[in-house]
Amino acid sequence: MSLVCHASASTSRRATAAKTGLACAVMLVLAACEQPGRYSTGKGSLEGVVEGSDLVRAGFAVGTRVCLELDTRKLQDKPGALSSSDARFARTALRPLPPLASDTLSNLSFADGQVRNLVFAVRERSGSPRDVLAIVSLLDDDRVELRLLDGAPGAEGPEPLYGVFALERKETPCSY
């Protein structure tokens, strides 16, 4: 009888250890999923100027500024809005791309130090409206980069856009 009890106690300990290990793994996954939450702007914003080099800029004038309001708790619903000093965007909604969430492309990474890259569409207001791809890179040192792109040289339609913006946290909402 004691042999059966001993085996049962040993099995019970293994089951408890397995449950504890599973709980720890789930907590680590949840912590990793929640990590982007620190990038939400709340009542503030993220603001920056387009990189100046012609190598990483097309269609944006030197000195163009953007302002991003971001809610990483609502990435699949209402993730935020984008404004620009050139009035191309004015509190324009970031629109999630639902199929992307189930595609391996959602795991894209450009370089080390990125927590996550978020991909959205945003509708340009000026001229003939068009959808522009917005890639928001959340970096492990709490920095945020934004890339806006659309079109390619030689294509019919409006001038191609490409801009890289290093964004800084502001305590105030977008002013333009």
C-alpha positions as CSV (number, residue, x, y, z in Angstrom):
1,M,0.0,0.0,0.0
2,S,2.8,2.4,0.8
3,L,4.3,1.8,-2.6
4,V,1.1,2.9,-4.3
5,C,0.9,6.0,-2.1
6,H,4.5,6.8,-2.8
7,A,4.0,6.5,-6.6
8,S,0.9,8.5,-6.4
9,A,2.7,11.3,-4.4
10,S,5.5,11.3,-6.9
11,T,3.0,11.6,-9.8
12,S,1.3,14.4,-7.9
13,R,4.6,16.3,-7.5
14,R,5.3,15.9,-11.2
15,A,1.9,17.1,-12.2
16,T,2.3,20.1,-9.8
17,A,5.7,20.9,-11.3
18,A,4.3,20.6,-14.8
19,K,1.4,22.9,-14.0
20,T,3.8,25.4,-12.4
21,G,6.1,25.3,-15.5
22,L,3.1,25.8,-17.7
23,A,1.9,28.7,-15.7
24,C,5.4,30.3,-15.8
25,A,5.5,29.8,-19.6
26,V,2.1,31.4,-20.0
27,M,3.1,34.4,-17.9
28,L,6.2,34.9,-20.0
29,V,4.2,34.8,-23.2
30,L,1.6,37.3,-21.8
31,A,4.4,39.6,-20.6
32,A,5.9,39.5,-24.1
33,C,2.5,40.3,-25.6
34,E,1.9,43.1,-23.2
35,Q,5.4,44.7,-23.6
36,P,4.2,46.9,-26.5
37,G,1.8,48.6,-24.1
38,R,4.5,50.8,-22.8
39,Y,4.5,52.6,-26.2
40,S,0.9,53.8,-25.9
41,T,0.8,57.6,-25.9
42,G,-2.3,58.1,-23.6
43,K,-3.0,61.9,-23.7
44,G,0.4,62.6,-25.2
45,S,1.9,61.8,-28.6
46,L,5.0,60.8,-30.5
47,E,6.5,63.4,-32.8
48,G,9.4,63.7,-35.2
49,V,10.9,65.1,-38.4
50,V,11.6,63.3,-41.6
51,E,15.1,62.1,-42.1
52,G,16.9,64.6,-44.3
53,S,18.8,62.4,-46.8
54,D,17.4,62.0,-50.3
55,L,18.4,58.3,-49.9
56,V,15.6,57.8,-47.4
57,R,13.1,60.5,-48.4
58,A,10.8,60.9,-51.4
59,G,7.7,63.1,-51.6
60,F,8.2,64.7,-48.2
61,A,9.8,68.2,-48.0
62,V,12.8,68.6,-45.7
63,G,11.6,69.5,-42.2
64,T,8.2,67.8,-42.5
65,R,7.0,66.7,-39.1
66,V,4.6,63.9,-38.1
67,C,2.7,63.3,-34.9
68,L,1.5,59.9,-33.9
69,E,-1.1,59.1,-31.2
70,L,-0.9,55.3,-30.5
71,D,-2.9,52.9,-28.4
72,T,-1.2,49.5,-28.4
73,R,-4.2,48.0,-26.5
74,K,-6.4,48.5,-29.6
75,L,-4.0,47.4,-32.4
76,Q,-6.7,45.5,-34.3
77,D,-9.5,48.0,-33.7
78,K,-8.5,51.7,-33.3
79,P,-4.7,51.9,-32.9
80,G,-4.4,55.6,-33.3
81,A,-4.1,58.6,-35.6
82,L,-1.4,60.3,-37.7
83,S,-1.0,64.0,-38.3
84,S,1.6,65.9,-40.4
85,S,2.8,69.4,-40.5
86,D,2.3,69.5,-44.3
87,A,-1.5,68.7,-43.8
88,R,-1.1,65.5,-45.8
89,F,-2.5,63.7,-42.7
90,A,-4.8,65.4,-40.0
91,R,-5.7,63.1,-37.2
92,T,-6.0,60.4,-39.9
93,A,-6.9,57.0,-38.5
94,L,-4.3,54.2,-38.6
95,R,-6.2,51.3,-40.2
96,P,-5.2,47.8,-39.2
97,L,-4.8,45.1,-41.9
98,P,-6.7,42.2,-40.4
99,P,-5.3,39.4,-42.6
100,L,-1.8,40.5,-41.6
101,A,-2.3,39.4,-38.0
102,S,-2.4,35.7,-39.3
103,D,0.4,36.1,-41.8
104,T,4.1,35.5,-41.0
105,L,4.7,39.0,-42.4
106,S,3.4,40.3,-39.1
107,N,6.6,39.1,-37.5
108,L,8.8,41.2,-39.8
109,S,11.9,42.7,-38.3
110,F,14.4,45.1,-39.8
111,A,17.2,45.0,-37.3
112,D,18.2,44.0,-33.8
113,G,16.6,45.9,-31.0
114,Q,13.1,45.9,-32.3
115,V,10.3,44.8,-30.0
116,R,7.7,44.7,-32.7
117,N,6.8,46.3,-36.1
118,L,3.2,47.3,-36.6
119,V,1.8,47.7,-40.1
120,F,-1.2,49.9,-40.9
121,A,-2.8,51.7,-43.9
122,V,-3.4,55.5,-43.5
123,R,-5.4,57.6,-46.0
124,E,-3.6,60.6,-47.4
125,R,-5.9,63.7,-47.4
126,S,-4.2,66.1,-49.9
127,G,-4.4,65.9,-53.7
128,S,-6.0,62.7,-54.9
129,P,-6.4,60.6,-51.7
130,R,-4.5,57.4,-51.6
131,D,-3.7,54.7,-49.0
132,V,-0.1,54.9,-47.6
133,L,1.6,52.1,-45.8
134,A,2.6,53.1,-42.2
135,I,5.2,50.9,-40.4
136,V,5.6,51.7,-36.8
137,S,8.8,50.2,-35.2
138,L,8.8,49.8,-31.5
139,L,12.4,49.6,-30.3
140,D,13.7,48.0,-27.1
141,D,15.1,51.3,-25.8
142,D,11.6,52.8,-25.8
143,R,12.2,54.7,-29.1
144,V,9.7,54.6,-32.0
145,E,10.3,54.9,-35.7
146,L,7.7,55.5,-38.4
147,R,8.1,54.7,-42.1
148,L,5.6,56.0,-44.5
149,L,5.7,54.6,-48.1
150,D,3.7,54.4,-51.2
151,G,4.5,53.9,-54.9
152,A,7.7,53.7,-56.9
153,P,9.4,55.9,-59.4
154,G,8.0,55.5,-62.9
155,A,4.5,54.5,-61.7
156,E,1.4,56.3,-62.9
157,G,-0.2,58.5,-60.3
158,P,1.0,60.8,-57.6
159,E,4.7,61.2,-56.6
160,P,6.0,58.3,-54.7
161,L,6.3,58.7,-50.9
162,Y,9.0,57.4,-48.6
163,G,9.8,58.9,-45.3
164,V,11.6,57.7,-42.1
165,F,10.7,59.5,-38.9
166,A,12.4,59.1,-35.5
167,L,9.7,59.9,-33.0
168,E,10.1,61.4,-29.5
169,R,7.5,61.2,-26.8
170,K,5.6,64.4,-26.0
171,E,3.3,65.0,-23.0
172,T,0.8,66.9,-25.2
173,P,-1.5,65.7,-28.0
174,C,-0.7,66.5,-31.6
175,S,-0.9,70.2,-32.4
176,Y,-1.4,70.0,-36.1
